[in-house]
Amino acid sequence: MKLMTCPLNGPRNITEFQCHGEVHRQPDPSVASDLEWTEYVWMSNNTAGVVREWWCHTPTNFWFLAERNTVTDEILATFPVPADGPLGDAS
């Protein structure tokens, strides 16, 4: 059984979680072109290596961030979403 450590609930079976994609900066909707908005919503980098991603613990609907190696599928770290400040994306 593969475990993932939820920042709220501790170690849980990986089947209790859903990944919702890489963290990336949202363009300003008041000035973004249709192309910029489309790329933000639908495109991803599909990076080979360590990425920061949005995850949700589905039984509690708790959202958090995780660093995962996409080559080995190893979860390297999990942490709550910061109340303010950057999410740590490199883009």
Stockholm file with secondary structure:
# STOCKHOLM 1.0

chainA/1-91         MKLMTCPLNGPRNITEFQCHGEVHRQPDPSVASDLEWTEYVWMSNNTAGVVREWWCHTPTNFWFLAERNTVTDEILATFPVPADGPLGDAS
#=GR chainA/1-91 SS CCEEEETTTEEEEGGGEEEEEECCCCCCTTTCCHHHHHHHHHCCCCCSSEEEEEEEETTTTEEEEEEEETTTTEEEEEEECCSSSCCCCCC
#=GC SS_cons        CCEEEETTTEEEEGGGEEEEEECCCCCCTTTCCHHHHHHHHHCCCCCSSEEEEEEEETTTTEEEEEEEETTTTEEEEEEECCSSSCCCCCC
//
